[in-house]
Amino acid sequence: QVQLVESGGGLVQAGGSLRLSCAASGRAFSSYAMGWFRQAPGKEREFVAAVTWNGAYTRYADSVKGRFTVSRDNAKNTAYLQMLSLKPEDTAVYYCAAASSLTTIREDYAYWGQGTQVTVSS
């Protein structure tokens, strides 16, 4: 079992930046790939970014490539999502999740946090 808690969300103007954190407790954090997803009102939860257990490989949704960076610090049991050049369409609840391997598929993630709201004003 892995417990995940996101933080760092908030209200930011378009063009601004935020860094989300995902603190993990429970079973070995470093054995899991970590992913970030987001869900806007009335929309499906969608993949944003993911990183392998050792940070060596990453995957990004096309909509965030070049603006978002996913990383992790296994010594701190924490994953991060650095978001730059934010746009109003990035507004959503952001979730971190843990999976056994690097994947963009929501159903492959076994553990989820409660989410943190990111609102980008125009």
Salt bridges, closest charged atoms under 4 A:
GLU44 OE1 - ARG106 NH1 3.52
GLU46 OE2 - ARG38 NE 2.66
ASP62 OD1 - LYS65 NZ 3.22
ASP90 OD1 - ARG38 NH1 2.88
ASP90 OD2 - ARG67 NH1 2.77
GLU107 OE2 - ARG106 NH2 3.41
